[in-house]
């Protein structure tokens, strides 16, 4: 993950943001069935392609076919 990760701030509930799930969470599979193969994720009405990383608050998220998956801490020195 050597690319620049854009800091997008916190999610605004008034704007379109794709679901955020944990990789091991049971609800992740339910979300995947609801969002089958979406090529993009949304965060505050902005589109991000599958495979894109963003920083929001203290976490980095990865777009995974319409669902945001936590990809680690935003500050690797303070996990």
N, C-alpha and C positions, 0 to 999 in steps of 0.2 A: 504494500500500500504506500508507494512512494509518491503518488500523485498528490496535488494540492487538494485538501478537503475544505470545501466551502462551509463557513459558519452561517447557518440559516436562522439562528435564534430559536425561540421557542414556538411551538405550534399555536396558531391562533384558531380557536374553536369556530370562528366565523368563516374561516377559509377552508378550501378543500385540501385535506391531508389524508394520504393513504393510511391504512391500518398499520400500527406498530406492534410487532409480536416478538416473543422470545423464541429462539430456535428450538428449544426442547419443550416448549409449551404445547399442551394438547390442543389448545384453541388455534394454534398456528395452522394445523391441518384443516380445520374448519374454515379459516380465512382463505387458505389456498383453494378450497373448493368454491368459495364465493367469488374469488378473484382469479379465475383460471388463466394463467399465462398472459396477464397484462404486460405489455412491453415497457411500461413506464410506471413510476410512482409519483405521487404529488406530495408537495409539502408547502403549505401556505399558498396554494394556487399555482405553484411553480412545478414544471415537469422535469423529471430526472429519469434518464434511461436506466434500464436494468444493468446492474453492476456499478452504478454510481454510489459514491460515499458522500455523506453530509455530516456536519457536526451540529448537534442541537443540545444546548446545555452542557452536561458533563459526559455525553455519550456520542459515539460515532455510529451512524446507521448506514446500512447497505440496502440499496433497492434490489429486491429479489422478486421479479415478476409481479409487481403490483403491491407488494408488502414490504414494509421496512423491517429489517432484521438488525438487532444490535450487533455491532462489529467490534466493540471494545470501548475502553474509556477514551474520552476526548483528550485527556492529559496522561500520556503513557508513564510519566514520572510519578503520578499519584493515582494508581488504579483503584 
